[in-house]
């Protein structure tokens, strides 16, 4: 949205007679409790769903009664607002977060406009296990009636279970049916003889791909002939594989349609799963280990999860993008399983699927594990290899999973090798720190209590005790840096020797000695603060000549 569009929207909200179920005003001139923010996110998301609105809005810097513009200094930097998106996503059951957090200047004051997506159909939004709603202007628990109203949407709109008008068994691929029989028999070995005697109609009914002999969307997606895809239009059933080089240039591609039960294998065969050699820090041997770049299970589970969770009504393709050292899987639709951290904590299958009919059939054919347990297996496979964990990037109508096929950071690999008592949740949080991804205050607090990390957000690093255990003493010191007195002493000694130094010369003097964890802009601010500190202590003076800043010792 453009600034003008946001201002027009803000003015419309201001002129409302009061707050309603999908618009909330807050003064929030300085701070605002993150827990309370999450509760409002849940409430407004649920109310937007019930009101059949695409979004709800939470506005900071506005008086909730008079709608006067007060301005807000909440989270004053863009990075701090962006980090808030991940923090809220970690607390919601759907893994959803703000569509966008808009900052605008209105009447000379800063107003923050939180754009909150409606809860997905069939899945009420909770925050940290609780469902919230609105009663007029009040924040309350979501009523049982409203909770069931949202949940029933899923039963009413399971696209995969719908009967395809005019479709017959002639629209299904015989080879695909044969493969499905083999998979089904492998899972039900005790009944293999009986299964072999079933005709196709009986088998497909038993495998829950058809309903009383009628062809469903799920049957077309998994078993339909390529030309049968038109029967589910405007929905799309396609998987696209793209090969990209190190520059991101597309080198090759292939698009596969129905039947997915065959297309999955064809896409898998396109992926170059080369051997990867590395020294395992756990064993400290001179001889490298040799493994496949990608664990086959992880590839198949990622593709099949995308198929099970794809929102086919959005008309998008499932994408598998292959780079030199990673695979990126994307599918359309919001993330139905709980936030990744909750999946790892609960160690239990999800209660809700986007396409429950399709998902159950895929579980019956051993194409996917029960949703949730498969994700944990993917994480554990990567952990065992000392590789980065699967990296989920979740948007409102798109889910992206990146699988990295190499050791990205040897220090992090050391942790996985030597601290095997860490829970998967803790490893996932440390993984985000190594990847410089946002991490919630709650997670930071937990890792601090276990003495795993030091530093301040967003500049977190492995703690000293862990660094000593993992031969990272140098890395730790480079990240932590030295006390201010050390840098001040360097400046004073240099000025005593050279009499006059420019700001640029002082910066060069300190640059490589400043903590590695700091970004360039933060290092510049650090130098500025050190000079200000010395000047306020009457140690140095600034003799400016035009744009040149000349520093020298203050004469007694």
PyMOL commands that set and color helices and strands:
alter all, ss='L'
color gray80, all
select helices_A, chain A and resi 3-14+34-50+78-91+144-156+159-161+169-171+174-187+189-197+200-206+217-223+226-232+260-270+296-309+312-314+340-346+356-364+373-385+410-418+424-434+441-449+464-469+473-480+484-498+503-511+520-536
alter helices_A, ss='H'
color red, helices_A
select strands_A, chain A and resi 23-26+55-60+98-106+109-117+126-127+130-135+138-141+210-211+214-215+239-244+250-256+275-278+289-292+318-322+326-332+391-395+398-404+453-456+459-462+501-502+540-545+548-553
alter strands_A, ss='S'
color yellow, strands_A
deselect
rebuild
show_as cartoon
